[in-house]
Amino acid sequence: MKKIAKKVTLAEQAYEYIKKLIMIGELKPGDELPEEKLAMELGISRTPLREALKRLAVDALIELKQPRPAVVADFTQQDVEEIMELRRLLEIYGLQEWPEADLERIVADMKQNAELQRQAIQEKDFVRFMDLDEEFHSLLCSNHRNRRLKEIIKGINTGGSRAFMLVSDTIAGSSKMAYAEHLAIIEAIEQGNFQEAKQQLAVHLNNIEYRLLKYITREDL
């Protein structure tokens, strides 16, 4: 039976469009998002736009300030600490051992993702790198049976990706370090050592928090 392709809704298109503008820095922290103007730009009604804005708020990318326009969120030290605490709790728990029959396939998927990360870094396409980073972390929990857990992790990582983009003056070095840490996680999974994989993931998440906090407090990395 032929699989029916999922139709992208207007709300999803608006969500992706605004998210990308935030991630590449065209929309900056504190910028207002007036519904009427955005709806006209996108050629849609306010109903799908409001749905998109709600999703962006869940991802911690914007703040809803009704009845005033929503604004692009700013990241504080507390924001980073809270996001990374959640990521440690959920992602390390979400990383579970794969059945031996599936291990080769998932490792191949991770290696392919990592190679695309390497290419994105080489080409200085850091928006692409962030998309791949988010995909990599989704792969880590893809074996977990809890669909809602995986959706929450994906949502938190979207906000985390934007926080990573804020490290604009050190993003090249930060991306290289994240890539190397991803390789260490893959190596442990490929060896079937999931305890080591969890430890490497914990190190990786701790390092992300360190890099973000160093940037936010304007200390030298």
N, CA, C and O of each residue as an XYZ file, in Angstrom:
884
protein
N       0.838     -1.190      0.000
C       0.000      0.000      0.000
C       0.882      1.252      0.000
O       1.841      1.348      0.765
N       0.543      2.200     -0.863
C       1.334      3.428     -0.975
C       1.110      4.314      0.242
O      -0.024      4.545      0.664
N       2.206      4.803      0.793
C       2.122      5.671      1.956
C       1.734      7.083      1.526
O       2.314      7.644      0.596
N       0.743      7.650      2.218
C       0.265      8.984      1.884
C       1.181     10.008      2.525
O       1.432      9.973      3.729
N       1.678     10.920      1.701
C       2.583     11.959      2.222
C       1.806     12.912      3.117
O       0.675     13.294      2.820
N       2.433     13.278      4.202
C       1.794     14.198      5.131
C       1.753     15.598      4.529
O       2.772     16.110      4.066
N       0.575     16.213      4.537
C       0.411     17.560      4.011
C       0.864     18.568      5.069
O       0.456     18.498      6.228
N       1.712     19.501      4.647
C       2.200     20.519      5.565
C       1.126     21.591      5.717
O       0.688     22.186      4.732
N       0.711     21.828      6.939
C      -0.351     22.797      7.191
C       0.201     24.220      7.149
O       1.412     24.435      7.197
N      -0.715     25.188      7.060
C      -0.311     26.593      7.078
C       0.367     26.934      8.404
O       1.332     27.698      8.438
N      -0.145     26.364      9.490
C       0.446     26.623     10.810
C       1.874     26.103     10.869
O       2.749     26.765     11.427
N       2.124     24.918     10.296
C       3.469     24.350     10.302
C       4.420     25.186      9.447
O       5.576     25.392      9.817
N       3.926     25.671      8.293
C       4.749     26.521      7.436
C       5.123     27.812      8.157
O       6.272     28.252      8.102
N       4.139     28.418      8.836
C       4.400     29.658      9.581
C       5.382     29.404     10.716
O       6.281     30.209     10.955
N       5.211     28.288     11.413
C       6.098     27.917     12.511
C       7.540     27.805     12.019
O       8.444     28.387     12.619
N       7.762     27.067     10.936
C       9.114     26.864     10.407
C       9.716     28.169      9.906
O      10.911     28.408     10.081
N       8.902     29.011      9.288
C       9.385     30.283      8.742
C       9.873     31.201      9.863
O      10.975     31.747      9.795
N       9.040     31.366     10.896
C       9.409     32.262     11.997
C      10.578     31.673     12.785
O      11.487     32.401     13.182
N      10.559     30.367     13.010
C      11.653     29.714     13.742
C      12.982     29.948     13.040
O      13.983     30.244     13.693
N      13.005     29.818     11.715
C      14.243     30.007     10.976
C      14.730     31.446     11.085
O      15.930     31.678     11.224
N      13.817     32.420     11.024
C      14.206     33.830     11.157
C      14.837     34.096     12.528
O      15.774     34.884     12.654
N      14.307     33.428     13.541
C      14.871     33.591     14.890
C      16.253     32.950     14.955
O      17.190     33.532     15.501
N      16.374     31.751     14.396
C      17.632     31.017     14.491
C      18.772     31.691     13.750
O      19.920     31.633     14.192
N      18.469     32.334     12.620
C      19.541     32.972     11.862
C      19.765     34.409     12.302
O      20.627     35.100     11.760
N      18.986     34.865     13.293
C      19.234     36.172     13.878
C      18.549     37.342     13.192
O      18.785     38.494     13.556
N      17.695     37.064     12.196
C      16.952     38.165     11.569
C      15.911     38.724     12.533
O      15.601     39.915     12.503
N      15.381     37.869     13.375
C      14.523     38.306     14.479
C      15.344     38.168     15.754
O      15.812     37.078     16.082
N      15.516     39.260     16.463
C      16.403     39.285     17.620
C      15.613     39.338     18.928
O      14.440     39.710     18.925
N      16.247     38.968     20.052
C      15.573     39.014     21.350
C      14.917     40.372     21.593
O      15.549     41.418     21.439
N      13.646     40.338     21.972
C      12.908     41.561     22.237
C      12.110     42.074     21.061
O      11.236     42.924     21.238
N      12.389     41.574     19.840
C      11.619     42.004     18.665
C      10.161     41.565     18.805
O       9.875     40.435     19.203
N       9.248     42.473     18.474
C       7.824     42.151     18.530
C       7.392     41.383     17.286
O       7.984     41.523     16.216
N       6.347     40.568     17.448
C       5.802     39.761     16.357
C       4.323     40.101     16.184
O       3.463     39.310     16.570
N       4.013     41.272     15.607
C       2.612     41.675     15.440
C       1.861     40.726     14.515
O       2.308     40.456     13.400
N       0.737     40.227     14.970
C       0.008     39.208     14.215
C      -0.441     39.705     12.847
O      -0.312     38.988     11.854
N      -0.964     40.916     12.788
C      -1.490     41.419     11.520
C      -0.385     41.507     10.463
O      -0.579     41.099      9.318
N       0.770     42.041     10.857
C       1.882     42.180      9.919
C       2.392     40.817      9.463
O       2.622     40.604      8.272
N       2.571     39.889     10.410
C       3.078     38.557     10.059
C       2.096     37.807      9.164
O       2.501     37.147      8.207
N       0.810     37.910      9.477
C      -0.207     37.227      8.679
C      -0.188     37.733      7.237
O      -0.336     36.949      6.299
N      -0.005     39.048      7.062
C       0.056     39.620      5.717
C       1.321     39.152      4.992
O       1.272     38.820      3.807
N       2.445     39.126      5.698
C       3.703     38.671      5.086
C       3.597     37.232      4.600
O       4.095     36.886      3.529
N       2.945     36.407      5.398
C       2.848     34.984      5.089
C       1.663     34.653      4.187
O       1.589     33.561      3.624
N       0.739     35.599      4.054
C      -0.444     35.357      3.228
C      -1.397     34.354      3.830
O      -2.024     33.568      3.120
N      -1.503     34.388      5.170
C      -2.409     33.463      5.858
C      -3.275     34.251      6.834
O      -3.033     35.432      7.087
N      -4.283     33.583      7.374
C      -5.138     34.224      8.373
C      -4.460     34.162      9.737
O      -3.407     33.540      9.886
N      -5.058     34.799     10.717
C      -4.459     34.822     12.050
C      -4.588     33.481     12.776
O      -3.805     33.190     13.681
N      -5.573     32.663     12.387
C      -5.797     31.405     13.107
C      -4.589     30.469     13.018
O      -4.099     30.043     14.063
N      -4.076     30.122     11.817
C      -2.877     29.273     11.768
C      -1.647     29.973     12.323
O      -0.749     29.324     12.859
N      -1.601     31.323     12.193
C      -0.464     32.059     12.741
C      -0.433     31.927     14.255
O       0.630     31.708     14.837
N      -1.587     32.057     14.900
C      -1.639     31.936     16.355
C      -1.234     30.535     16.807
O      -0.591     30.374     17.844
N      -1.611     29.524     16.024
C      -1.205     28.153     16.341
C       0.315     28.026     16.266
O       0.937     27.376     17.107
N       0.904     28.658     15.245
C       2.361     28.635     15.098
C       3.038     29.350     16.256
O       4.055     28.880     16.767
N       2.481     30.484     16.675
C       3.064     31.242     17.781
C       3.000     30.447     19.087
O       3.918     30.516     19.904
N       1.922     29.697     19.279
C       1.817     28.873     20.490
C       2.916     27.811     20.505
O       3.513     27.550     21.549
N       3.182     27.202     19.355
C       4.247     26.197     19.274
C       5.610     26.818     19.552
O       6.440     26.228     20.244
N       5.832     27.997     19.018
C       7.109     28.684     19.236
C       7.294     29.030     20.712
O       8.409     29.006     21.232
N       6.188     29.352     21.376
C       6.258     29.650     22.812
C       6.592     28.393     23.607
O       7.363     28.450     24.565
N       6.016     27.260     23.215
C       6.340     25.982     23.870
C       7.816     25.655     23.698
O       8.442     25.095     24.598
N       8.372     26.008     22.537
C       9.793     25.762     22.257
C      10.708     26.775     22.934
O      11.929     26.701     22.793
N      10.124     27.724     23.670
C      10.895     28.762     24.379
C      11.582     29.738     23.433
O      12.555     30.393     23.806
N      11.072     29.833     22.208
C      11.651     30.754     21.237
C      11.018     32.140     21.303
O      11.655     33.133     20.953
N       9.770     32.207     21.748
C       9.091     33.490     21.883
C       8.344     33.525     23.207
O       8.159     32.497     23.858
N       7.921     34.715     23.594
C       7.095     34.891     24.787
C       5.769     35.513     24.373
O       5.740     36.545     23.703
N       4.681     34.884     24.772
C       3.350     35.423     24.489
C       3.015     36.472     25.541
O       3.141     36.217     26.738
N       2.589     37.643     25.097
C       2.328     38.753     26.016
C       0.965     39.377     25.730
O       0.850     40.596     25.613
N      -0.057     38.546     25.620
C      -1.404     39.044     25.316
C      -1.865     40.042     26.377
O      -1.634     39.835     27.568
N      -2.524     41.133     25.941
C      -2.971     41.417     24.570
C      -1.905     42.073     23.704
O      -2.180     42.413     22.553
N      -0.702     42.260     24.222
C       0.365     42.849     23.429
C       0.945     41.791     22.480
O       0.725     40.597     22.682
N       1.688     42.221     21.440
C       2.287     41.245     20.513
C       3.302     40.348     21.222
O       3.936     40.749     22.198
N       3.437     39.147     20.714
C       4.484     38.243     21.211
C       5.851     38.842     20.891
O       5.989     39.634     19.959
N       6.859     38.457     21.673
C       8.223     38.943     21.421
C       9.182     37.768     21.365
O       8.948     36.725     21.976
N      10.262     37.953     20.627
C      11.311     36.940     20.572
C      11.967     36.854     21.948
O      12.330     37.871     22.539
N      12.115     35.631     22.451
C      12.622     35.430     23.809
C      14.109     35.737     23.900
O      14.864     35.558     22.945
N      14.499     36.201     25.067
C      15.911     36.380     25.386
C      16.310     35.248     26.330
O      15.487     34.772     27.112
N      17.566     34.815     26.260
C      18.030     33.736     27.120
C      18.876     34.296     28.253
O      19.864     34.993     28.025
N      18.478     33.985     29.451
C      19.227     34.386     30.634
C      19.991     33.177     31.170
O      19.827     32.060     30.679
N      20.816     33.411     32.169
C      21.533     32.311     32.814
C      20.545     31.300     33.377
O      20.753     30.093     33.256
N      19.475     31.786     33.990
C      18.474     30.876     34.548
C      17.818     30.036     33.456
O      17.566     28.848     33.657
N      17.536     30.653     32.287
C      16.932     29.912     31.177
C      17.827     28.748     30.758
O      17.368     27.617     30.598
N      19.111     29.050     30.584
C      20.052     28.016     30.153
C      20.123     26.892     31.180
O      20.090     25.716     30.818
N      20.218     27.247     32.447
C      20.327     26.234     33.500
C      19.076     25.360     33.551
O      19.174     24.148     33.742
N      17.898     25.968     33.380
C      16.655     25.198     33.421
C      16.526     24.284     32.210
O      16.135     23.124     32.340
N      16.861     24.814     31.018
C      16.776     24.006     29.803
C      17.730     22.819     29.883
O      17.362     21.690     29.560
N      18.949     23.086     30.314
C      19.936     22.005     30.345
C      19.634     20.982     31.436
O      19.944     19.801     31.277
N      19.034     21.422     32.540
C      18.612     20.461     33.563
C      17.569     19.506     32.997
O      17.626     18.300     33.236
N      16.622     20.049     32.248
C      15.599     19.211     31.624
C      16.207     18.279     30.588
O      15.834     17.109     30.496
N      17.133     18.798     29.821
C      17.756     17.958     28.797
C      18.505     16.786     29.430
O      18.433     15.663     28.931
N      19.211     17.038     30.507
C      19.930     15.937     31.171
C      18.948     14.889     31.693
O      19.141     13.690     31.494
N      17.907     15.352     32.357
C      16.929     14.423     32.929
C      16.261     13.569     31.853
O      16.117     12.358     32.015
N      15.857     14.204     30.757
C      15.057     13.513     29.742
C      15.904     12.736     28.737
O      15.581     11.597     28.400
N      16.990     13.354     28.258
C      17.754     12.697     27.200
C      18.541     11.499     27.707
O      18.614     10.474     27.030
N      19.127     11.616     28.881
C      19.887     10.477     29.415
C      18.941      9.324     29.736
O      19.264      8.161     29.496
N      17.769      9.657     30.282
C      16.754      8.624     30.512
C      16.252      8.044     29.187
O      16.011      6.842     29.081
N      16.098      8.910     28.178
C      15.549      8.485     26.887
C      16.482      7.613     26.070
O      16.037      6.923     25.152
N      17.779      7.631     26.389
C      18.745      6.804     25.660
C      18.694      5.380     26.205
O      19.197      5.100     27.293
N      18.086      4.494     25.441
C      17.932      3.108     25.877
C      18.620      2.172     24.890
O      18.849      2.518     23.731
N      18.940      0.991     25.374
C      19.650      0.013     24.555
C      18.787     -0.455     23.393
O      17.605     -0.756     23.560
N      19.400     -0.513     22.206
C      18.692     -1.010     21.031
C      18.825     -2.521     20.946
O      19.850     -3.071     21.349
N      17.799     -3.208     20.425
C      17.957     -4.639     20.144
C      19.107     -4.829     19.162
O      19.349     -3.978     18.306
N      19.800     -5.927     19.288
C      20.974     -6.161     18.454
C      20.641     -6.067     16.969
O      21.465     -5.620     16.170
N      19.430     -6.488     16.600
C      19.029     -6.478     15.197
C      18.926     -5.049     14.642
O      19.090     -4.830     13.442
N      18.654     -4.090     15.520
C      18.476     -2.696     15.079
C      19.737     -1.859     15.248
O      19.823     -0.752     14.716
N      20.714     -2.378     15.984
C      21.874     -1.566     16.363
C      22.670     -1.095     15.148
O      23.070      0.067     15.079
N      22.899     -1.986     14.201
C      23.692     -1.619     13.028
C      23.016     -0.496     12.236
O      23.681      0.421     11.753
N      21.691     -0.579     12.109
C      20.943      0.437     11.354
C      21.016      1.793     12.036
O      21.276      2.799     11.376
N      20.790      1.842     13.352
C      20.767      3.127     14.050
C      22.154      3.755     14.089
O      22.291      4.974     13.987
N      23.186      2.920     14.236
C      24.560      3.445     14.216
C      24.870      4.028     12.838
O      25.514      5.072     12.730
N      24.410      3.351     11.791
C      24.623      3.867     10.429
C      23.925      5.212     10.247
O      24.479      6.127      9.637
N      22.714      5.329     10.773
C      21.972      6.600     10.686
C      22.717      7.711     11.431
O      22.805      8.841     10.950
N      23.249      7.377     12.610
C      23.982      8.366     13.404
C      25.278      8.785     12.711
O      25.641      9.962     12.715
N      25.969      7.818     12.118
C      27.219      8.135     11.424
C      26.952      9.015     10.206
O      27.719      9.931      9.910
N      25.862      8.729      9.508
C      25.500      9.554      8.356
C      25.187     10.976      8.795
O      25.613     11.941      8.159
N      24.440     11.099      9.888
C      24.131     12.410     10.442
C      25.413     13.143     10.843
O      25.559     14.336     10.576
N      26.335     12.430     11.481
C      27.590     13.044     11.927
C      28.433     13.514     10.744
O      29.084     14.556     10.817
N      28.419     12.749      9.662
C      29.175     13.163      8.478
C      28.579     14.454      7.883
O      29.315     15.326      7.424
N      27.278     14.561      7.896
C      26.632     15.790      7.422
C      26.944     16.959      8.355
O      27.070     18.099      7.908
N      27.067     16.672      9.655
C      27.498     17.705     10.600
C      28.885     18.213     10.217
O      29.127     19.419     10.168
N      29.786     17.275      9.947
C      31.162     17.642      9.586
C      31.176     18.527      8.342
O      31.905     19.517      8.279
N      30.367     18.158      7.360
C      30.299     18.943      6.131
C      29.746     20.339      6.393
O      30.243     21.324      5.847
N      28.716     20.418      7.230
C      28.115     21.721      7.553
C      29.130     22.625      8.246
O      29.191     23.822      7.966
N      29.924     22.055      9.147
C      30.963     22.835      9.835
C      31.997     23.317      8.830
O      32.413     24.475      8.864
N      32.409     22.426      7.939
C      33.415     22.773      6.937
C      32.919     23.901      6.030
O      33.689     24.770      5.623
N      31.617     23.871      5.720
C      31.027     24.879      4.839
C      30.554     26.111      5.607
O      30.017     27.053      5.023
N      30.761     26.091      6.933
C      30.335     27.201      7.809
C      28.825     27.454      7.720
O      28.362     28.588      7.846
N      28.076     26.382      7.502
C      26.610     26.459      7.460
C      26.094     26.023      8.829
O      25.708     24.871      9.023
N      26.095     26.967      9.777
C      25.803     26.602     11.155
C      24.310     26.466     11.436
O      23.922     25.811     12.403
N      23.467     27.078     10.603
C      22.033     26.825     10.720
C      21.751     25.365     10.365
O      20.967     24.692     11.035
N      22.400     24.886      9.301
C      22.269     23.476      8.916
C      22.822     22.571     10.020
O      22.239     21.532     10.328
N      23.940     22.969     10.606
C      24.513     22.172     11.690
C      23.518     22.034     12.837
O      23.379     20.955     13.412
N      22.823     23.124     13.173
C      21.867     23.065     14.282
C      20.711     22.117     13.980
O      20.242     21.396     14.861
N      20.257     22.125     12.728
C      19.195     21.192     12.339
C      19.671     19.751     12.512
O      18.931     18.898     13.002
N      20.917     19.486     12.105
C      21.477     18.135     12.219
C      21.713     17.758     13.676
O      21.522     16.605     14.063
N      22.128     18.731     14.481
C      22.325     18.492     15.915
C      21.003     18.086     16.566
O      20.953     17.146     17.359
N      19.941     18.801     16.223
C      18.621     18.471     16.768
C      18.205     17.069     16.333
O      17.662     16.301     17.127
N      18.464     16.735     15.056
C      18.128     15.411     14.533
C      18.935     14.325     15.243
O      18.406     13.256     15.547
N      20.211     14.596     15.506
C      21.068     13.625     16.188
C      20.518     13.291     17.568
O      20.453     12.123     17.950
N      20.125     14.312     18.309
C      19.613     14.075     19.657
C      18.258     13.364     19.628
O      17.918     12.636     20.561
N      17.488     13.573     18.561
C      16.240     12.818     18.407
C      16.535     11.349     18.125
O      15.823     10.466     18.605
N      17.589     11.085     17.345
C      17.982      9.701     17.063
C      18.354      8.960     18.340
O      18.082      7.767     18.472
N      18.977      9.669     19.284
C      19.428      9.026     20.524
C      18.270      8.431     21.324
O      18.433      7.420     22.007
N      17.105      9.065     21.234
C      15.957      8.563     22.009
C      14.922      7.876     21.122
O      13.814      7.583     21.572
N      15.279      7.620     19.867
C      14.294      7.085     18.913
C      13.801      5.693     19.269
O      12.739      5.276     18.807
N      14.563      4.967     20.087
C      14.165      3.612     20.476
C      13.194      3.599     21.649
O      12.613      2.560     21.961
N      13.013      4.748     22.301
C      12.145      4.782     23.473
C      10.676      4.638     23.057
O      10.249      5.210     22.054
N       9.916      3.876     23.828
C       8.525      3.611     23.460
C       7.597      4.792     23.735
O       6.482      4.839     23.216
N       8.054      5.749     24.551
C       7.193      6.857     24.968
C       7.245      7.978     23.927
O       8.204      8.747     23.859
N       6.198      8.044     23.131
C       6.141      9.034     22.062
C       6.130     10.455     22.604
O       6.760     11.346     22.034
N       5.423     10.667     23.692
C       5.347     12.014     24.272
C       6.707     12.473     24.800
O       7.065     13.645     24.681
N       7.450     11.550     25.376
C       8.793     11.877     25.842
C       9.649     12.369     24.679
O      10.366     13.362     24.804
N       9.570     11.671     23.552
C      10.366     12.050     22.383
C       9.943     13.414     21.854
O      10.788     14.194     21.414
N       8.652     13.710     21.892
C       8.166     15.008     21.423
C       8.642     16.135     22.347
O       8.995     17.220     21.884
N       8.646     15.868     23.653
C       9.120     16.879     24.615
C      10.603     17.155     24.401
O      11.031     18.309     24.398
N      11.385     16.094     24.223
C      12.821     16.253     23.988
C      13.057     17.078     22.728
O      13.913     17.963     22.719
N      12.316     16.800     21.680
C      12.465     17.559     20.428
C      12.132     19.027     20.640
O      12.829     19.902     20.128
N      11.066     19.304     21.395
C      10.677     20.684     21.654
C      11.729     21.444     22.446
O      12.047     22.591     22.130
N      12.267     20.802     23.477
C      13.298     21.449     24.298
C      14.559     21.686     23.472
O      15.221     22.713     23.621
N      14.885     20.734     22.605
C      16.088     20.884     21.793
C      15.972     21.997     20.775
O      16.983     22.577     20.378
N      14.754     22.309     20.342
C      14.567     23.438     19.427
C      14.980     24.728     20.115
O      15.702     25.543     19.541
N      14.518     24.913     21.352
C      14.938     26.087     22.117
C      16.426     26.066     22.387
O      17.089     27.102     22.353
N      16.950     24.872     22.658
C      18.372     24.744     22.909
C      19.202     25.078     21.683
O      20.294     25.635     21.800
N      18.681     24.735     20.491
C      19.389     25.057     19.261
C      19.502     26.558     19.071
O      20.539     27.056     18.633
N      18.441     27.279     19.398
C      18.504     28.724     19.254
C      19.503     29.310     20.249
O      20.240     30.243     19.930
N      19.516     28.751     21.451
C      20.488     29.209     22.437
C      21.900     28.980     21.917
O      22.784     29.814     22.113
N      22.108     27.849     21.255
C      23.418     27.550     20.681
C      23.788     28.585     19.625
O      24.945     28.993     19.530
N      22.800     29.011     18.827
C      23.064     29.999     17.787
C      23.469     31.339     18.394
O      24.179     32.120     17.760
N      23.026     31.605     19.607
C      23.387     32.859     20.249
C      24.890     32.958     20.489
O      25.429     34.054     20.644
N      25.560     31.814     20.519
C      27.003     31.817     20.722
C      27.658     32.147     19.371
O      28.495     31.398     18.870
N      27.256     33.279     18.805
C      27.610     33.598     17.430
C      29.098     33.826     17.226
O      29.638     33.492     16.171
N      29.765     34.393     18.223
C      31.175     34.687     18.025
C      32.076     33.488     18.300
O      33.282     33.559     18.067
N      31.512     32.398     18.786
C      32.314     31.194     19.039
C      31.677     29.954     18.420
O      32.043     28.829     18.761
N      30.727     30.155     17.514
C      29.940     29.018     17.046
C      30.768     28.025     16.253
O      30.487     26.827     16.292
N      31.788     28.492     15.529
C      32.625     27.566     14.761
C      33.331     26.585     15.698
O      33.299     25.376     15.469
N      33.962     27.099     16.744
C      34.649     26.238     17.696
C      33.690     25.372     18.483
O      33.961     24.195     18.723
N      32.556     25.955     18.891
C      31.564     25.198     19.661
C      30.996     24.050     18.843
O      30.766     22.964     19.374
N      30.769     24.281     17.555
C      30.239     23.235     16.676
C      31.227     22.082     16.541
O      30.837     20.915     16.561
N      32.506     22.415     16.404
C      33.530     21.376     16.290
C      33.598     20.526     17.559
O      33.746     19.306     17.489
N      33.488     21.177     18.714
C      33.518     20.429     19.972
C      32.289     19.542     20.111
O      32.393     18.394     20.544
N      31.113     20.078     19.739
C      29.883     19.284     19.807
C      29.970     18.083     18.876
O      29.548     16.984     19.237
N      30.512     18.284     17.688
C      30.676     17.199     16.718
C      31.562     16.088     17.292
O      31.229     14.908     17.185
N      32.686     16.467     17.897
C      33.586     15.473     18.497
C      32.889     14.717     19.624
O      33.086     13.512     19.778
N      32.086     15.412     20.402
C      31.350     14.763     21.495
C      30.289     13.808     20.949
O      30.034     12.761     21.545
N      29.677     14.157     19.834
C      28.707     13.255     19.195
C      29.394     11.966     18.755
O      28.839     10.877     18.906
N      30.605     12.092     18.211
C      31.339     10.902     17.764
C      31.632      9.963     18.932
O      31.580      8.743     18.777
N      31.940     10.526     20.097
C      32.218      9.697     21.279
C      30.972      8.931     21.714
O      31.067      7.782     22.147
N      29.814      9.561     21.600
C      28.550      8.888     21.941
C      28.282      7.745     20.962
O      27.906      6.644     21.365
N      28.482      8.022     19.663
C      28.263      7.001     18.639
C      29.188      5.801     18.865
O      28.755      4.654     18.755
N      30.447      6.063     19.178
C      31.411      4.983     19.399
C      30.962      4.063     20.535
O      31.061      2.841     20.425
N      30.472      4.650     21.622
C      30.027      3.837     22.757
C      28.802      2.995     22.383
O      28.694      1.833     22.775
N      27.874      3.598     21.614
C      26.675      2.866     21.186
C      27.062      1.729     20.256
O      26.538      0.621     20.368
N      27.983      2.003     19.335
C      28.410      0.977     18.373
C      29.050     -0.208     19.098
O      28.922     -1.350     18.656
N      29.728      0.059     20.195
C      30.354     -1.011     20.983
C      29.353     -1.726     21.889
O      29.693     -2.702     22.558
N      28.114     -1.228     21.901
C      27.092     -1.836     22.739
C      27.215     -1.473     24.200
O      26.601     -2.108     25.058
N      28.005     -0.455     24.488
C      28.234     -0.026     25.874
C      27.331      1.168     26.168
O      27.746      2.320     26.043
N      26.105      0.882     26.556
C      25.128      1.962     26.725
C      25.346      2.736     28.015
O      24.919      3.886     28.120
N      25.989      2.140     28.983
C      26.339      2.888     30.192
C      27.356      3.973     29.845
O      27.249      5.110     30.304
N      28.341      3.605     29.032
C      29.338      4.577     28.573
C      28.690      5.637     27.685
O      29.046      6.814     27.751
N      27.732      5.209     26.852
C      27.034      6.165     25.974
C      26.290      7.211     26.804
O      26.303      8.398     26.478
N      25.644      6.759     27.876
C      24.944      7.693     28.755
C      25.926      8.659     29.429
O      25.634      9.844     29.585
N      27.083      8.141     29.821
C      28.100      8.991     30.450
C      28.640     10.026     29.465
O      28.852     11.185     29.823
N      28.861      9.592     28.211
C      29.336     10.518     27.189
C      28.273     11.566     26.859
O      28.597     12.725     26.602
N      27.010     11.156     26.867
C      25.917     12.104     26.641
C      25.863     13.119     27.771
O      25.654     14.308     27.529
N      26.051     12.657     29.008
C      26.058     13.565     30.158
C      27.192     14.581     30.045
O      27.004     15.765     30.324
N      28.377     14.108     29.631
C      29.519     15.010     29.433
C      29.186     16.047     28.359
O      29.462     17.236     28.521
N      28.594     15.583     27.274
C      28.223     16.467     26.158
C      27.245     17.550     26.612
O      27.435     18.726     26.303
N      26.211     17.161     27.337
C      25.204     18.128     27.792
C      25.800     19.103     28.805
O      25.467     20.288     28.800
N      26.672     18.609     29.666
C      27.357     19.504     30.614
C      28.221     20.523     29.877
O      28.291     21.690     30.264
N      28.875     20.070     28.812
C      29.726     20.967     28.036
C      28.917     22.015     27.281
O      29.343     23.162     27.150
N      27.749     21.616     26.785
C      26.865     22.593     26.132
C      26.496     23.694     27.119
O      26.564     24.880     26.795
N      26.104     23.289     28.330
C      25.732     24.275     29.350
C      26.917     25.189     29.662
O      26.753     26.403     29.785
N      28.088     24.615     29.788
C      29.292     25.401     30.087
C      29.537     26.442     28.993
O      29.801     27.608     29.286
N      29.447     26.012     27.734
C      29.709     26.933     26.627
C      28.676     28.058     26.585
O      29.025     29.214     26.348
N      27.416     27.721     26.812
C      26.359     28.733     26.795
C      26.508     29.726     27.943
O      26.382     30.934     27.747
N      26.774     29.215     29.127
C      26.898     30.100     30.286
C      28.127     31.003     30.160
O      28.095     32.162     30.574
N      29.202     30.472     29.591
C      30.386     31.293     29.375
C      30.063     32.456     28.444
O      30.523     33.580     28.644
N      29.256     32.160     27.415
C      28.896     33.224     26.471
C      27.986     34.252     27.128
O      28.201     35.457     26.997
N      26.962     33.766     27.839
C      25.982     34.670     28.441
C      26.616     35.563     29.469
O      26.256     36.735     29.581
N      27.561     35.029     30.228
C      28.235     35.853     31.247
C      29.430     36.597     30.664
O      30.176     37.256     31.388
N      29.607     36.486     29.324
C      30.645     37.203     28.584
C      32.060     36.911     29.079
O      32.935     37.778     29.070
N      32.259     35.651     29.515
C      33.600     35.239     29.884
C      34.240     34.557     28.685
O      33.545     34.045     27.808
N      35.533     34.553     28.653
C      36.245     33.912     27.549
C      36.129     32.408     27.670
O      36.286     31.838     28.749
N      35.845     31.760     26.509
C      35.799     30.292     26.503
C      37.204     29.730     26.635
O      37.384     28.512     26.650
